[in-house]
């Protein structure tokens, strides 16, 4: 991790975002010792719940055995398959045997949706989550994740497309909470024009985050560009100053 980038962002974040909640980051590695390894069944079954500790400054490392949720294993890259009857689980269920989340109208719609659902294979044994201020020179963050209040989200969204002609430089894909902060932004890092990802609309994940927070995730390569653009962007205008007054610090 380039400590110059780390300090530059920290300074500008305080200057333009009132030191709002710092982002967390993640990266894959096969080396041990980068953070405390989460033991099986020692944290929330939902990965999003476990990340509350990371947001508070406690770095965590997961492997395949650390993740109790089958969806979490899949979307963090540690499993390929999906649960039997998933098309019913995501829709109206099977009476008497499988409750349905009712996030899609029908099993047929789920099957169609799954045809175009991307997959991720973890490139390392571990996935390490650290808050921005806990990053060290030995860390190589691949994705940056903000849990952002609306005004902060507006700033991040606008900054992400500041140097882009594409109106869809930020996307909001349907998916689980963990897919929108891990799978989708991680896959974006290999794109010619990496996009930001807004997420955490999953009703199953919402109980594990504050009611006024939505996520914004972006590959590190794109994030470095965003940092470089901050002091020539809308952030230096009176328009942003009016909004900035409403942003609460962490």
WOKA-V336614 format. One record per residue. N is the residue number from 1. PHI is phi in whole degrees, -180 to 180 (* if undefined). OMEGA is omega in radians with two decimals (* if undefined). BURIAL is I if it has 16 or more other C-alpha atoms within 10 Angstrom, else O. Layout:
n = [N,N]
phi = [PHI,PHI]
omega = [OMEGA,OMEGA]
burial = [BURIAL,BURIAL]
This chain:
n = [1,2,3,4,5,6,7,8,9,10,11,12,13,14,15,16,17,18,19,20,21,22,23,24,25,26,27,28,29,30,31,32,33,34,35,36,37,38,39,40,41,42,43,44,45,46,47,48,49,50,51,52,53,54,55,56,57,58,59,60,61,62,63,64,65,66,67,68,69,70,71,72,73,74,75,76,77,78,79,80,81,82,83,84,85,86,87,88,89,90,91,92,93,94,95,96,97,98,99,100,101,102,103,104,105,106,107,108,109,110,111,112,113,114,115,116,117,118,119,120,121,122,123,124,125,126,127,128,129,130,131,132,133,134,135,136,137,138,139,140,141,142,143,144,145,146,147,148,149,150,151,152,153,154,155,156,157,158,159,160,161,162,163,164,165,166,167,168,169,170,171,172,173,174,175,176,177,178,179,180,181,182,183,184,185,186,187,188,189,190,191,192,193,194,195,196,197,198,199,200,201,202,203,204,205,206,207,208,209,210,211,212,213,214,215,216,217,218,219,220,221,222,223,224,225,226,227,228,229,230,231,232,233,234,235,236,237,238,239,240,241,242,243,244,245,246,247,248,249,250]
phi = [*,-74,-66,-64,-64,-59,-71,-63,-63,-57,-68,-71,-63,-66,-69,-107,-124,57,59,-62,-51,-68,-75,-107,-135,-146,-156,-99,-158,-108,-89,-84,93,-80,-167,-66,-77,-74,-78,-54,64,-99,-133,-50,-57,-82,-58,-60,-64,-64,-71,-58,-65,-66,-63,-88,107,-103,-67,-135,-126,-118,-122,-60,-78,-74,-97,-86,-94,-63,-66,-61,-59,-67,-80,-95,95,-108,-156,-98,-81,-123,-62,-59,75,-58,-64,-84,-60,-79,-112,-101,78,-124,-52,85,-136,-144,-69,-110,-76,61,-89,-133,-68,-149,-61,-62,-65,-64,-59,-65,-62,-69,-62,-111,-82,-71,-127,-136,-110,-58,-83,-148,-67,-119,-119,-109,-112,-139,-72,-52,-73,-97,-66,-118,-59,-77,-86,-128,-60,-108,-140,-112,-125,-103,-104,-116,-72,-53,-67,-66,-60,-60,-66,-66,-59,-68,-68,-66,-107,-57,-111,-119,-86,-73,-66,-105,-71,-127,-118,-133,-77,-71,172,-64,-56,-71,-67,-80,-110,-119,-59,-63,-67,-66,-66,-66,-66,-94,-80,-65,-126,-58,-107,-79,-129,-93,-155,75,-92,-64,-58,-71,-93,-55,-61,-95,-129,-59,-68,-109,-122,-124,-95,-131,-123,-153,-60,-59,-62,-70,-64,-60,-65,-59,-61,-63,-87,-57,-87,-122,-99,-57,-62,-94,-96,-65,-55,-70,-59,-66,-73,-60,-60,-90,-76,-92,-74,-66]
omega = [3.10,-3.09,3.08,3.09,-3.14,-3.09,3.13,3.12,-3.11,3.13,-3.12,3.10,3.09,-3.08,-3.00,-3.11,3.05,3.13,3.05,-3.06,3.12,3.08,2.95,-3.11,2.97,3.01,3.10,3.10,3.01,3.12,3.08,2.97,-3.14,3.11,-3.14,3.13,3.11,3.12,3.13,3.08,-3.13,3.12,3.08,3.06,3.11,3.14,-3.12,3.09,3.13,-3.11,3.03,3.10,3.13,3.12,3.11,3.05,-3.13,-3.10,-3.11,3.10,3.13,2.87,-3.06,-3.10,-3.10,-2.96,-3.06,-3.08,-3.13,3.08,3.10,3.09,-3.11,-2.99,2.99,3.00,-3.08,3.07,-3.11,-2.99,3.05,-3.09,3.07,3.13,-3.08,-3.12,3.08,3.12,-3.10,3.13,-2.99,3.03,3.06,-3.08,3.07,-3.10,-3.08,3.09,3.14,3.11,3.13,3.05,3.03,-3.01,-3.05,3.04,3.12,3.11,3.11,3.12,3.12,3.12,-3.06,3.11,-3.08,-3.14,-3.11,3.08,-3.11,3.02,-3.10,-3.12,3.13,-3.11,-3.06,2.90,-3.02,3.09,3.09,3.00,-3.03,-3.06,3.12,-3.14,3.13,-3.12,-3.11,-3.14,3.09,-3.08,-3.11,3.12,3.10,-3.05,3.05,2.90,-2.84,2.96,-2.99,-3.11,3.08,3.11,3.11,3.13,-3.13,3.11,-3.09,3.11,-3.10,-3.13,-3.12,-3.11,-3.11,3.03,-3.12,3.11,-3.13,3.09,3.02,-3.10,3.10,-3.08,3.02,3.11,3.09,3.11,-3.09,3.12,-3.08,3.09,3.14,-3.00,-3.06,-3.14,3.11,3.11,3.12,-3.05,3.13,3.14,3.06,3.10,-3.09,-3.12,2.97,-3.11,3.02,-3.07,-3.10,3.02,-3.12,-3.13,3.13,-3.13,-3.04,3.13,-3.08,3.11,3.10,-3.04,-3.12,-3.09,3.00,-3.09,2.99,-3.10,-3.06,3.06,-3.06,-3.12,3.10,-3.11,3.10,3.09,3.10,3.12,-3.12,-3.10,-2.96,-3.00,2.95,-3.07,3.09,-3.10,-3.11,-3.07,3.08,3.10,-3.13,3.14,3.11,3.12,-3.07,-3.14,-3.10,-3.07,-3.14,3.11,-3.11,*]
burial = [O,O,O,O,O,I,O,O,I,I,O,O,I,O,O,I,I,I,I,I,I,I,I,I,I,I,I,I,I,O,O,O,O,I,I,O,I,I,O,O,O,O,I,O,I,I,I,I,I,I,I,O,I,I,I,O,I,O,I,I,I,I,I,I,O,I,I,I,O,I,I,I,I,I,I,I,I,I,I,O,O,O,O,O,O,I,I,I,I,I,I,I,I,O,O,O,O,O,O,I,O,O,I,I,O,I,I,O,O,I,O,O,O,O,O,O,O,O,I,I,O,I,O,O,I,I,I,I,I,I,I,I,O,O,I,O,O,O,I,I,I,I,I,I,I,I,I,I,I,O,I,I,I,O,I,I,I,I,I,I,I,I,O,O,O,O,O,O,I,I,I,O,O,I,I,I,I,I,I,I,I,I,I,I,I,I,I,I,I,O,O,O,O,I,I,I,I,I,I,I,I,I,O,O,I,I,O,I,I,O,O,O,I,I,I,I,I,I,I,I,I,I,I,O,O,I,I,O,I,I,O,O,O,I,I,O,O,O,O,I,O,O,O,I,O,O,I,O,O,O]
